[in-house]
Amino acid sequence: MTAVFPPLREELRGLEPYGAPQLDVPVQLNVNENPYGPSPACVADIAASVATAASTLNRYPDREFVELRTALAAYLSRDAPQGITPEQVWAANGSNEVMLQLLQAFGGPGRSALSFAPTYSMYPEYARDTMTTWEQGHRESDFSLDLDAARALVLERRPSVVLLPSPNNPTGTALPPEAVGMLCEAAASYEPGGIVVVDEAYVEFRRDGTPSALELLPRYRNLVVSRTMSKAFALAGGRLGYLAADPVICDAIRVVRLPYHLSAVTQAVALAALRHAPELLGRVADLRAERDECVAWLRGQGLQVADSDANFALFGTFVDRHAVWRGLLERGVLIREVGPDGWLRVSIGTAEEMSSFRGALTQVMATQTTYRDEDRS
């Protein structure tokens, strides 16, 4: 008998690695990046900070990244009336590593993680990679949560980790505070209990009046609020994600983190970006306005669009969404084929990029009228 090589874990055989298409096209609106890059002043600060860090690269970086945690705590305190302390903050190489570390610490064999579909497609992969059982509930037709049903599912399945993105990816749907509170209470009601992770990767784009889950931290010890610098901060290439939680949760993550997991260069880049936060976040209002204009335009074309508090819009529905995606790509516009069957997601770009998207979609829909699914609700 010939042995199979390489000796990969059986559950990983035949799987493709995660990743959105990276194609060289004029208009790239598929991975929810901030289209506005840092200013020359910010670039200069980052370069100088990296140069300073480079002079000591023969030494390991600050393992506890105290300066960075202090700066992140100050930034988060803007959305937390009670304030956030450095001891409540943890960071890693992107929010992906933050989530993986949470599953390493609180998931694992004999434990489960739960979320509500449609949601971020990496969540079940974090569970798989940490040998955590994946449990999945479902959202309503408008992508909201039935709170009573969600609570009942948590009490039934008793997960160790509940993952609640708000705004949700790929739908853009934000959670009301009562949903977070209800599920925190449910997850604390059984032994040994579970943590509730509110993934706020897109929270800076939320509409006025939409609160952050940071406000609930003093009330729920099992609440974790995760964020990233990849989206609104225009630092996708910097790879810095972070969370706020009870200090005991941060201490628990230290057990599973790799030694010196945040390089000196990463820390220097993130600190420089935080010094320029007002500038880097300065185009968020423009992107919100562009998002709302895009949503209104798509609905004006007779399409369904999910209400969005993020920097993207989920729209549909189409009989053959791949054909629509391909038609846009042929016209130089790349969006994301993701979410429920029949739906597509467009990231919000500059005014010029969104004009190109509208023109391309108009052409695609005009030449292929059978693409649209008139019967879906």
C-alpha positions as CSV (number, residue, x, y, z in Angstrom):
1,M,0.0,0.0,0.0
2,T,1.4,3.4,-1.0
3,A,1.4,6.0,1.8
4,V,-0.3,9.3,1.0
5,F,2.1,12.2,1.1
6,P,2.3,14.6,2.7
7,P,0.8,13.1,5.9
8,L,-1.8,16.0,6.3
9,R,-4.5,15.9,8.9
10,E,-7.3,13.9,7.4
11,E,-9.9,16.7,7.8
12,L,-7.6,19.1,5.9
13,R,-7.2,16.9,2.8
14,G,-8.6,18.4,-0.4
15,L,-9.3,21.8,1.1
16,E,-8.3,25.1,-0.6
17,P,-6.6,27.8,1.5
18,Y,-8.7,30.8,2.3
19,G,-8.3,33.9,0.2
20,A,-10.1,36.5,-1.9
21,P,-8.9,36.7,-5.5
22,Q,-5.9,39.1,-5.9
23,L,-6.2,40.2,-9.5
24,D,-4.6,43.2,-11.3
25,V,-7.6,45.2,-12.4
26,P,-8.2,49.0,-12.4
27,V,-11.0,48.9,-9.8
28,Q,-10.5,46.6,-6.8
29,L,-13.6,46.6,-4.6
30,N,-13.5,43.0,-3.1
31,V,-11.6,43.0,0.2
32,N,-13.1,46.0,2.1
33,E,-9.9,48.0,2.2
34,N,-9.8,51.8,2.8
35,P,-9.1,53.2,-0.6
36,Y,-7.4,56.2,0.8
37,G,-3.8,55.6,1.7
38,P,-1.7,57.4,4.4
39,S,-0.5,60.9,3.8
40,P,3.2,61.7,3.2
41,A,3.5,62.9,6.8
42,C,2.2,59.6,8.1
43,V,4.4,57.7,5.7
44,A,7.4,59.6,6.9
45,D,6.6,59.0,10.6
46,I,6.1,55.3,9.9
47,A,9.5,55.2,8.0
48,A,11.3,57.0,10.8
49,S,9.8,54.7,13.4
50,V,10.7,51.6,11.5
51,A,14.2,53.0,11.1
52,T,14.5,53.5,14.8
53,A,13.2,49.9,15.4
54,A,15.7,48.6,12.8
55,S,18.6,49.8,14.9
56,T,17.7,47.3,17.7
57,L,16.5,44.3,15.6
58,N,19.3,42.3,17.1
59,R,17.2,42.3,20.2
60,Y,13.8,40.7,20.8
61,P,10.9,43.2,20.9
62,D,8.9,44.1,24.0
63,R,7.0,40.9,24.5
64,E,4.2,42.7,26.3
65,F,4.1,45.6,23.9
66,V,3.2,47.9,26.7
67,E,3.5,51.2,24.8
68,L,1.2,49.9,22.0
69,R,-1.4,48.6,24.4
70,T,-1.4,51.9,26.2
71,A,-2.0,53.8,22.9
72,L,-4.7,51.3,21.8
73,A,-6.4,51.7,25.2
74,A,-6.5,55.5,24.7
75,Y,-7.9,55.1,21.3
76,L,-10.6,52.6,22.4
77,S,-11.6,54.9,25.3
78,R,-13.2,57.2,22.9
79,D,-16.0,54.7,22.5
80,A,-16.1,53.6,26.1
81,P,-17.4,56.1,28.6
82,Q,-15.9,54.0,31.4
83,G,-12.4,54.1,29.8
84,I,-10.2,51.2,28.8
85,T,-7.0,50.4,30.5
86,P,-3.8,48.8,28.9
87,E,-4.4,45.7,31.0
88,Q,-7.7,45.2,29.2
89,V,-6.0,45.3,25.7
90,W,-4.4,42.5,23.7
91,A,-3.0,42.7,20.1
92,A,-1.8,40.3,17.5
93,N,-0.9,40.1,13.8
94,G,-4.3,41.0,12.4
95,S,-7.7,40.3,13.9
96,N,-7.3,36.8,12.4
97,E,-4.6,35.9,14.8
98,V,-6.6,37.5,17.6
99,M,-9.5,35.2,16.9
100,L,-7.2,32.2,16.5
101,Q,-5.6,32.9,19.9
102,L,-9.1,33.2,21.5
103,L,-10.1,29.8,20.0
104,Q,-6.7,28.3,21.1
105,A,-7.3,29.5,24.7
106,F,-11.0,28.9,25.1
107,G,-11.9,26.4,22.4
108,G,-10.2,23.0,21.6
109,P,-11.2,19.3,21.7
110,G,-14.5,18.7,23.5
111,R,-15.5,22.4,23.2
112,S,-17.5,24.3,20.6
113,A,-17.7,27.7,18.9
114,L,-21.0,29.1,17.6
115,S,-22.0,31.9,15.2
116,F,-25.0,32.7,13.1
117,A,-24.9,32.4,9.3
118,P,-24.4,34.1,7.0
119,T,-21.2,35.4,8.7
120,Y,-17.5,35.7,8.2
121,S,-16.2,32.6,6.4
122,M,-13.0,32.3,8.4
123,Y,-14.8,31.6,11.7
124,P,-15.4,27.9,11.0
125,E,-11.7,27.7,9.8
126,Y,-10.5,29.0,13.2
127,A,-12.6,26.3,14.8
128,R,-11.3,23.6,12.5
129,D,-7.7,24.7,13.1
130,T,-8.0,24.6,16.8
131,M,-10.0,21.3,16.8
132,T,-13.0,23.1,18.2
133,T,-16.5,21.8,17.2
134,W,-18.2,24.3,14.9
135,E,-21.9,25.1,15.6
136,Q,-24.0,27.4,13.5
137,G,-27.3,29.1,13.8
138,H,-29.0,31.2,11.2
139,R,-30.1,34.8,10.7
140,E,-33.5,36.1,9.6
141,S,-34.2,37.0,6.0
142,D,-33.2,40.6,6.7
143,F,-29.9,39.2,8.3
144,S,-30.9,40.3,11.8
145,L,-30.9,37.9,14.8
146,D,-34.0,36.5,16.3
147,L,-32.9,37.2,19.9
148,D,-35.0,34.6,21.6
149,A,-34.0,31.9,19.1
150,A,-30.3,32.9,19.4
151,R,-30.5,32.7,23.2
152,A,-32.2,29.3,23.1
153,L,-29.5,28.0,20.7
154,V,-26.7,29.2,23.0
155,L,-28.4,27.5,26.0
156,E,-28.9,24.3,24.1
157,R,-25.4,24.0,22.5
158,R,-23.5,25.6,25.5
159,P,-20.6,26.8,23.3
160,S,-17.3,27.9,24.8
161,V,-17.0,30.7,22.4
162,V,-19.8,32.7,20.7
163,L,-18.7,34.8,17.7
164,L,-20.8,37.9,16.9
165,P,-19.5,40.2,14.2
166,S,-21.0,43.7,14.4
167,P,-21.2,45.0,11.8
168,N,-21.6,41.5,10.3
169,N,-19.5,40.4,7.3
170,P,-20.7,40.0,4.6
171,T,-24.1,41.6,5.3
172,G,-23.0,44.8,7.1
173,T,-25.7,44.3,9.8
174,A,-25.0,45.7,13.3
175,L,-26.2,44.1,16.5
176,P,-28.3,46.1,19.1
177,P,-26.8,46.2,22.6
178,E,-29.6,44.1,24.0
179,A,-28.5,41.2,21.7
180,V,-25.0,41.3,23.0
181,G,-26.2,41.5,26.6
182,M,-28.7,38.7,26.3
183,L,-26.1,36.3,24.8
184,C,-23.5,37.3,27.3
185,E,-25.9,36.4,30.1
186,A,-26.9,33.1,28.4
187,A,-23.2,32.1,27.9
188,A,-22.5,32.8,31.6
189,S,-25.4,30.7,32.8
190,Y,-23.9,27.2,32.3
191,E,-20.7,25.5,33.5
192,P,-17.9,26.3,32.7
193,G,-19.5,29.1,30.7
194,G,-18.5,30.7,27.5
195,I,-17.1,34.0,26.2
196,V,-18.9,36.2,23.7
197,V,-16.7,37.8,21.1
198,V,-18.1,40.9,19.4
199,D,-16.0,41.3,16.2
200,E,-16.0,45.1,15.5
201,A,-13.7,45.0,12.5
202,Y,-15.9,47.6,10.7
203,V,-17.3,49.5,13.6
204,E,-15.7,52.9,12.7
205,F,-18.0,52.9,9.6
206,R,-21.2,52.5,11.7
207,R,-24.1,54.9,11.2
208,D,-24.7,57.7,13.8
209,G,-26.5,56.3,16.8
210,T,-25.1,52.8,16.5
211,P,-23.2,52.0,19.8
212,S,-20.1,50.0,20.3
213,A,-20.1,46.9,22.4
214,L,-17.2,48.5,24.4
215,E,-19.9,50.3,26.4
216,L,-21.0,46.9,27.8
217,L,-17.6,45.7,29.0
218,P,-18.2,46.8,32.7
219,R,-21.4,44.7,32.8
220,Y,-20.2,41.5,31.3
221,R,-17.0,39.8,32.4
222,N,-17.3,37.2,29.6
223,L,-17.5,39.9,26.8
224,V,-14.6,40.4,24.3
225,V,-14.6,43.2,21.8
226,S,-12.2,42.7,18.8
227,R,-11.1,45.3,16.4
228,T,-8.6,45.8,13.6
229,M,-6.4,48.5,12.0
230,S,-6.9,47.0,8.6
231,K,-10.1,48.7,7.6
232,A,-10.9,52.3,8.7
233,F,-7.3,52.9,9.8
234,A,-6.1,52.2,6.2
235,L,-3.4,49.8,7.6
236,A,-4.3,46.5,6.0
237,G,-0.7,45.9,5.1
238,G,0.4,46.6,8.7
239,R,-1.4,43.5,10.1
240,L,-2.5,44.7,13.5
241,G,-5.7,43.4,15.3
242,Y,-6.6,43.9,18.9
243,L,-9.2,43.3,21.5
244,A,-10.5,44.7,24.8
245,A,-11.7,42.4,27.6
246,D,-11.4,41.6,31.2
247,P,-7.7,41.5,32.2
248,V,-8.0,37.8,33.1
249,I,-9.0,37.0,29.5
250,C,-5.9,38.8,28.2
251,D,-3.8,36.9,30.8
252,A,-5.3,33.6,29.5
253,I,-4.3,34.4,25.9
254,R,-0.7,34.8,27.0
255,V,-0.6,31.1,27.6
256,V,-1.2,30.3,23.9
257,R,0.6,33.2,22.2
258,L,3.9,32.5,20.5
259,P,6.9,34.1,22.0
260,Y,7.5,37.7,20.8
261,H,4.6,37.3,18.4
262,L,4.4,41.1,17.6
263,S,7.6,42.2,15.9
264,A,9.3,45.5,16.8
265,V,8.6,46.7,13.3
266,T,4.8,45.9,13.6
267,Q,4.7,47.7,17.0
268,A,6.5,50.7,15.5
269,V,4.2,50.9,12.5
270,A,1.0,50.6,14.6
271,L,2.2,53.3,17.1
272,A,3.0,55.7,14.2
273,A,-0.5,55.0,12.7
274,L,-2.2,55.7,16.0
275,R,-0.4,59.1,16.2
276,H,-2.0,59.9,12.9
277,A,-5.4,58.5,13.8
278,P,-7.4,61.7,13.0
279,E,-5.9,61.8,9.6
280,L,-6.2,58.1,8.8
281,L,-9.8,58.1,9.9
282,G,-10.5,61.4,8.2
283,R,-12.1,59.8,5.1
284,V,-14.5,57.6,7.1
285,A,-17.3,60.1,6.8
286,D,-16.7,60.3,3.0
287,L,-16.9,56.5,2.7
288,R,-20.1,56.4,4.8
289,A,-21.7,58.9,2.4
290,E,-20.4,56.9,-0.6
291,R,-21.8,53.7,0.9
292,D,-25.2,55.3,1.5
293,E,-25.3,56.6,-2.0
294,C,-24.3,53.2,-3.4
295,V,-27.1,51.5,-1.4
296,A,-29.6,54.0,-2.6
297,W,-28.5,53.6,-6.2
298,L,-28.6,49.8,-6.1
299,R,-32.1,49.8,-4.7
300,G,-33.0,52.2,-7.4
301,Q,-32.0,49.5,-9.9
302,G,-34.6,47.2,-8.4
303,L,-32.0,45.2,-6.4
304,Q,-32.1,44.1,-2.8
305,V,-29.5,45.6,-0.5
306,A,-28.8,44.7,3.1
307,D,-28.7,47.7,5.5
308,S,-25.0,48.3,6.1
309,D,-23.0,49.8,9.0
310,A,-19.8,48.8,7.3
311,N,-17.7,49.9,4.3
312,F,-19.4,47.5,1.9
313,A,-22.8,46.6,0.6
314,L,-24.3,43.2,0.0
315,F,-26.7,43.2,-2.9
316,G,-28.7,40.8,-5.1
317,T,-30.3,38.7,-5.9
318,F,-29.2,37.0,-9.1
319,V,-29.9,33.7,-10.8
320,D,-26.2,33.4,-11.7
321,R,-24.2,35.6,-9.5
322,H,-20.9,34.3,-10.9
323,A,-21.9,35.5,-14.3
324,V,-22.5,38.9,-12.9
325,W,-19.2,38.8,-11.1
326,R,-17.4,37.7,-14.2
327,G,-19.2,40.4,-16.3
328,L,-17.9,43.1,-13.9
329,L,-14.4,41.7,-13.9
330,E,-14.3,41.8,-17.7
331,R,-15.1,45.5,-17.4
332,G,-12.2,46.0,-15.0
333,V,-14.2,45.9,-11.7
334,L,-13.4,43.3,-9.1
335,I,-16.0,42.7,-6.3
336,R,-16.6,39.7,-4.0
337,E,-18.6,36.6,-4.8
338,V,-19.5,35.8,-1.2
339,G,-22.5,35.5,1.1
340,P,-25.8,33.7,0.5
341,D,-26.5,32.2,-2.9
342,G,-27.5,34.9,-5.4
343,W,-25.8,37.8,-3.5
344,L,-22.6,39.8,-4.2
345,R,-20.6,42.2,-2.0
346,V,-19.0,45.4,-3.1
347,S,-16.5,47.3,-1.0
348,I,-16.9,51.1,-0.9
349,G,-14.1,52.8,-2.8
350,T,-13.4,56.3,-4.0
351,A,-16.1,58.3,-5.8
352,E,-14.4,57.5,-9.1
353,E,-14.2,53.8,-8.3
354,M,-17.9,53.7,-7.4
355,S,-18.8,55.5,-10.6
356,S,-16.9,52.8,-12.5
357,F,-18.7,50.1,-10.6
358,R,-22.1,51.6,-11.3
359,G,-21.3,51.9,-15.0
360,A,-20.1,48.4,-15.2
361,L,-23.0,46.9,-13.3
362,T,-25.5,48.8,-15.5
363,Q,-23.9,47.3,-18.6
364,V,-23.9,43.8,-17.2
365,M,-27.5,44.0,-16.1
366,A,-28.6,45.5,-19.5
367,T,-26.9,42.8,-21.5
368,Q,-27.9,39.9,-19.3
369,T,-31.4,40.7,-18.0
370,T,-31.9,37.1,-16.9
371,Y,-29.2,37.5,-14.3
372,R,-31.6,39.1,-11.9
373,D,-33.7,36.8,-9.7
374,E,-37.1,38.6,-9.5
375,D,-38.6,35.9,-7.4
376,R,-36.3,35.9,-4.4
377,S,-37.3,37.5,-1.2
